[in-house]
């Protein structure tokens, strides 16, 4: 079961990587009247989405660290 979940997560990450790479690197070299441009949002979101995702990830990590610092008791030796 764990191996299947890991493979699913890896596949999803790979698909996101390929989509984003195509969106950022390949799409500018394709003419704007081609139908492939309809499959992608405007390019300004190529910058906004990673910054928002990174900000959310940093907030989550920060909250976990704060929770661990303030609400866990140290072991008595």
Secondary structure, DSSP 8 states (H G I E B T S, - for coil): -HHHHHHHHHHHHHHHHHHHHIIIIIGGGS-TTSGGGGGS--TTHHHHHHHHHHHHHHHHHHHHHHHHHHHS-----
